[in-house]
Amino acid sequence: MDFGKVVHTDLADDAPSMALVCEHASNRIPVCLGDMGLETDALQSHIAWDPGALAVAKQMAVRMSAPLVYGGVSRLVYDCNRPPEAAGAMPVRSENWDIPANANLSSQERKARIEGVYEPFRASLSDVLDQYRRSLELMVTVHSFTPIYLGKKRKVELGILHGEDDRFATSMMAQQPAQNPYVTRLNEPYSAVDGVAHTLDAQAAPRGLLNVMIEIRNDLIETPEQQSAVADALVPWIASVLSGIKKKVAM
């Protein structure tokens, strides 16, 4: 089964202190899977990818001279922020949609997706983190979420999430900019118990890297102007927190 190019990597030219990750950057469905039994509306919606997240991550990468690793295939094919054994890795249902192409997958079909999507992504991110291991101090994953889920409106606009290492997330919450324009909450609208900390815990934590997941409500990053505004808010905030943590360690 040919999944095509499923992962992209942009590399920094110098010695970056931060690496960026965007697991759900694309809603591309490989030709071999057709439309997965879904209507166009579903394939364009948040169940297939994180709208706006890649654009924000790219702006952050440029401003912070950071390497960026991002997925090139829909999360419906394989969710690169889930381990192979997780039910959500190849979901049979997402919010109100059944995913026909994921129902009753054979062990061979599951193996093909793991080897064709997850493993290349995992290996690419590992290579980048190892390449810059002498300078890296922080890994940030960038996601977006729908403003209405199962009919319920979400008031949170920016979520700061953590896995087993909460140092950076709690520091960000404690050091919010005085003029932070976004309703920001810790571990909302998801948390590690929802299985969203896989990349943080599998890639950053074992390397001793500080890490955090950023969740942005996707109606706030629909346009280039909105995406730039969010990057404007996040970049100095993250840089300030990282600088403060480094100073404490050096004392």
HUCOR-V562780 format. One record per residue. N is the residue number from 1. RES is the residue in one letter. SS is DSSP state (~ for helix, > for strand, _ for the rest). OMEGA is omega in whole degrees, 0 to 359 (* if undefined). NEAR is the number of other ideal C-beta (glycine too) atoms within 8 Angstrom. Layout:
n=N res=RES ss=SS omega=OMEGA near=NEAR
n=N res=RES ss=SS omega=OMEGA near=NEAR
//
This chain:
n=1 res=M ss=_ omega=185 near=8
n=2 res=D ss=_ omega=180 near=7
n=3 res=F ss=_ omega=180 near=11
n=4 res=G ss=_ omega=180 near=9
n=5 res=K ss=_ omega=188 near=5
n=6 res=V ss=_ omega=179 near=12
n=7 res=V ss=> omega=179 near=11
n=8 res=H ss=> omega=180 near=9
n=9 res=T ss=> omega=172 near=11
n=10 res=D ss=> omega=184 near=10
n=11 res=L ss=_ omega=174 near=7
n=12 res=A ss=_ omega=183 near=10
n=13 res=D ss=_ omega=186 near=4
n=14 res=D ss=_ omega=180 near=5
n=15 res=A ss=_ omega=186 near=6
n=16 res=P ss=_ omega=175 near=13
n=17 res=S ss=_ omega=184 near=10
n=18 res=M ss=> omega=171 near=13
n=19 res=A ss=> omega=180 near=16
n=20 res=L ss=> omega=180 near=16
n=21 res=V ss=> omega=175 near=15
n=22 res=C ss=> omega=186 near=16
n=23 res=E ss=_ omega=188 near=15
n=24 res=H ss=_ omega=187 near=13
n=25 res=A ss=_ omega=190 near=13
n=26 res=S ss=_ omega=173 near=11
n=27 res=N ss=_ omega=182 near=8
n=28 res=R ss=_ omega=174 near=8
n=29 res=I ss=_ omega=178 near=14
n=30 res=P ss=_ omega=183 near=12
n=31 res=V ss=~ omega=184 near=7
n=32 res=C ss=~ omega=181 near=7
n=33 res=L ss=~ omega=179 near=9
n=34 res=G ss=_ omega=178 near=8
n=35 res=D ss=_ omega=180 near=9
n=36 res=M ss=_ omega=180 near=13
n=37 res=G ss=_ omega=185 near=7
n=38 res=L ss=_ omega=175 near=12
n=39 res=E ss=_ omega=181 near=6
n=40 res=T ss=~ omega=181 near=7
n=41 res=D ss=~ omega=180 near=6
n=42 res=A ss=~ omega=182 near=10
n=43 res=L ss=~ omega=176 near=14
n=44 res=Q ss=~ omega=187 near=7
n=45 res=S ss=_ omega=182 near=8
n=46 res=H ss=_ omega=180 near=11
n=47 res=I ss=_ omega=184 near=9
n=48 res=A ss=_ omega=183 near=12
n=49 res=W ss=_ omega=176 near=11
n=50 res=D ss=_ omega=183 near=16
n=51 res=P ss=_ omega=176 near=9
n=52 res=G ss=_ omega=186 near=14
n=53 res=A ss=~ omega=182 near=17
n=54 res=L ss=~ omega=180 near=12
n=55 res=A ss=~ omega=178 near=10
n=56 res=V ss=~ omega=180 near=16
n=57 res=A ss=~ omega=179 near=15
n=58 res=K ss=~ omega=178 near=10
n=59 res=Q ss=~ omega=178 near=11
n=60 res=M ss=~ omega=181 near=15
n=61 res=A ss=~ omega=180 near=14
n=62 res=V ss=~ omega=184 near=7
n=63 res=R ss=~ omega=182 near=8
n=64 res=M ss=~ omega=181 near=13
n=65 res=S ss=_ omega=186 near=9
n=66 res=A ss=_ omega=172 near=12
n=67 res=P ss=> omega=181 near=14
n=68 res=L ss=> omega=176 near=13
n=69 res=V ss=> omega=181 near=15
n=70 res=Y ss=> omega=183 near=15
n=71 res=G ss=> omega=181 near=15
n=72 res=G ss=_ omega=180 near=11
n=73 res=V ss=_ omega=184 near=13
n=74 res=S ss=_ omega=176 near=11
n=75 res=R ss=_ omega=177 near=14
n=76 res=L ss=_ omega=177 near=15
n=77 res=V ss=_ omega=173 near=13
n=78 res=Y ss=_ omega=178 near=13
n=79 res=D ss=_ omega=185 near=13
n=80 res=C ss=_ omega=173 near=13
n=81 res=N ss=_ omega=176 near=10
n=82 res=R ss=_ omega=176 near=11
n=83 res=P ss=_ omega=184 near=7
n=84 res=P ss=_ omega=183 near=8
n=85 res=E ss=_ omega=183 near=4
n=86 res=A ss=_ omega=179 near=10
n=87 res=A ss=~ omega=182 near=5
n=88 res=G ss=~ omega=180 near=7
n=89 res=A ss=~ omega=177 near=13
n=90 res=M ss=~ omega=193 near=10
n=91 res=P ss=_ omega=175 near=11
n=92 res=V ss=_ omega=177 near=8
n=93 res=R ss=> omega=177 near=7
n=94 res=S ss=> omega=189 near=7
n=95 res=E ss=_ omega=183 near=9
n=96 res=N ss=_ omega=184 near=3
n=97 res=W ss=> omega=166 near=9
n=98 res=D ss=> omega=181 near=6
n=99 res=I ss=_ omega=186 near=14
n=100 res=P ss=~ omega=184 near=8
n=101 res=A ss=~ omega=180 near=10
n=102 res=N ss=~ omega=180 near=10
n=103 res=A ss=_ omega=175 near=8
n=104 res=N ss=_ omega=176 near=3
n=105 res=L ss=_ omega=176 near=9
n=106 res=S ss=_ omega=178 near=6
n=107 res=S ss=~ omega=179 near=6
n=108 res=Q ss=~ omega=179 near=6
n=109 res=E ss=~ omega=177 near=9
n=110 res=R ss=~ omega=180 near=11
n=111 res=K ss=~ omega=180 near=8
n=112 res=A ss=~ omega=179 near=9
n=113 res=R ss=~ omega=177 near=15
n=114 res=I ss=~ omega=183 near=12
n=115 res=E ss=~ omega=183 near=8
n=116 res=G ss=~ omega=183 near=12
n=117 res=V ss=~ omega=186 near=15
n=118 res=Y ss=~ omega=184 near=12
n=119 res=E ss=~ omega=176 near=9
n=120 res=P ss=~ omega=178 near=10
n=121 res=F ss=~ omega=180 near=14
n=122 res=R ss=~ omega=182 near=11
n=123 res=A ss=~ omega=180 near=8
n=124 res=S ss=~ omega=178 near=11
n=125 res=L ss=~ omega=178 near=12
n=126 res=S ss=~ omega=180 near=9
n=127 res=D ss=~ omega=180 near=9
n=128 res=V ss=~ omega=180 near=13
n=129 res=L ss=~ omega=178 near=15
n=130 res=D ss=~ omega=180 near=7
n=131 res=Q ss=~ omega=184 near=8
n=132 res=Y ss=_ omega=187 near=13
n=133 res=R ss=_ omega=182 near=8
n=134 res=R ss=_ omega=183 near=5
n=135 res=S ss=_ omega=185 near=8
n=136 res=L ss=_ omega=176 near=14
n=137 res=E ss=_ omega=189 near=9
n=138 res=L ss=> omega=170 near=14
n=139 res=M ss=> omega=181 near=15
n=140 res=V ss=> omega=173 near=14
n=141 res=T ss=> omega=186 near=15
n=142 res=V ss=> omega=182 near=15
n=143 res=H ss=> omega=170 near=14
n=144 res=S ss=> omega=182 near=14
n=145 res=F ss=> omega=182 near=15
n=146 res=T ss=_ omega=180 near=10
n=147 res=P ss=_ omega=178 near=8
n=148 res=I ss=> omega=181 near=7
n=149 res=Y ss=> omega=183 near=9
n=150 res=L ss=_ omega=176 near=5
n=151 res=G ss=_ omega=183 near=4
n=152 res=K ss=> omega=179 near=6
n=153 res=K ss=> omega=178 near=5
n=154 res=R ss=_ omega=181 near=11
n=155 res=K ss=_ omega=179 near=5
n=156 res=V ss=_ omega=181 near=11
n=157 res=E ss=_ omega=181 near=9
n=158 res=L ss=> omega=179 near=13
n=159 res=G ss=> omega=176 near=16
n=160 res=I ss=> omega=189 near=15
n=161 res=L ss=> omega=177 near=16
n=162 res=H ss=_ omega=173 near=18
n=163 res=G ss=_ omega=184 near=12
n=164 res=E ss=_ omega=178 near=9
n=165 res=D ss=_ omega=185 near=12
n=166 res=D ss=_ omega=188 near=7
n=167 res=R ss=~ omega=186 near=9
n=168 res=F ss=~ omega=180 near=15
n=169 res=A ss=~ omega=181 near=14
n=170 res=T ss=~ omega=176 near=10
n=171 res=S ss=~ omega=177 near=11
n=172 res=M ss=~ omega=180 near=13
n=173 res=M ss=~ omega=182 near=10
n=174 res=A ss=~ omega=185 near=6
n=175 res=Q ss=_ omega=177 near=10
n=176 res=Q ss=_ omega=176 near=9
n=177 res=P ss=_ omega=181 near=8
n=178 res=A ss=_ omega=182 near=4
n=179 res=Q ss=_ omega=179 near=4
n=180 res=N ss=_ omega=185 near=9
n=181 res=P ss=_ omega=187 near=5
n=182 res=Y ss=_ omega=174 near=9
n=183 res=V ss=_ omega=190 near=7
n=184 res=T ss=> omega=181 near=11
n=185 res=R ss=> omega=179 near=9
n=186 res=L ss=> omega=177 near=10
n=187 res=N ss=_ omega=170 near=11
n=188 res=E ss=_ omega=1 near=9
n=189 res=P ss=_ omega=178 near=8
n=190 res=Y ss=_ omega=174 near=10
n=191 res=S ss=_ omega=183 near=8
n=192 res=A ss=~ omega=180 near=12
n=193 res=V ss=~ omega=177 near=4
n=194 res=D ss=~ omega=178 near=6
n=195 res=G ss=_ omega=187 near=9
n=196 res=V ss=_ omega=185 near=11
n=197 res=A ss=_ omega=185 near=12
n=198 res=H ss=~ omega=182 near=12
n=199 res=T ss=~ omega=179 near=13
n=200 res=L ss=~ omega=187 near=17
n=201 res=D ss=~ omega=182 near=12
n=202 res=A ss=~ omega=187 near=9
n=203 res=Q ss=~ omega=185 near=14
n=204 res=A ss=~ omega=185 near=13
n=205 res=A ss=~ omega=181 near=13
n=206 res=P ss=~ omega=180 near=6
n=207 res=R ss=~ omega=181 near=9
n=208 res=G ss=_ omega=180 near=4
n=209 res=L ss=_ omega=166 near=12
n=210 res=L ss=> omega=182 near=12
n=211 res=N ss=> omega=180 near=15
n=212 res=V ss=> omega=173 near=14
n=213 res=M ss=> omega=177 near=16
n=214 res=I ss=> omega=176 near=13
n=215 res=E ss=> omega=183 near=14
n=216 res=I ss=> omega=179 near=17
n=217 res=R ss=> omega=194 near=14
n=218 res=N ss=~ omega=175 near=15
n=219 res=D ss=~ omega=179 near=6
n=220 res=L ss=~ omega=181 near=11
n=221 res=I ss=_ omega=181 near=16
n=222 res=E ss=_ omega=184 near=8
n=223 res=T ss=_ omega=176 near=6
n=224 res=P ss=~ omega=180 near=6
n=225 res=E ss=~ omega=178 near=6
n=226 res=Q ss=~ omega=179 near=11
n=227 res=Q ss=~ omega=178 near=13
n=228 res=S ss=~ omega=180 near=9
n=229 res=A ss=~ omega=179 near=9
n=230 res=V ss=~ omega=177 near=14
n=231 res=A ss=~ omega=178 near=12
n=232 res=D ss=~ omega=181 near=8
n=233 res=A ss=~ omega=187 near=12
n=234 res=L ss=~ omega=188 near=11
n=235 res=V ss=~ omega=179 near=11
n=236 res=P ss=~ omega=179 near=9
n=237 res=W ss=~ omega=179 near=13
n=238 res=I ss=~ omega=181 near=13
n=239 res=A ss=~ omega=180 near=9
n=240 res=S ss=~ omega=179 near=9
n=241 res=V ss=~ omega=180 near=12
n=242 res=L ss=~ omega=178 near=14
n=243 res=S ss=~ omega=181 near=8
n=244 res=G ss=~ omega=179 near=10
n=245 res=I ss=~ omega=179 near=12
n=246 res=K ss=~ omega=180 near=9
n=247 res=K ss=~ omega=179 near=8
n=248 res=K ss=~ omega=181 near=7
n=249 res=V ss=~ omega=184 near=6
n=250 res=A ss=~ omega=183 near=5
n=251 res=M ss=_ omega=* near=4
//
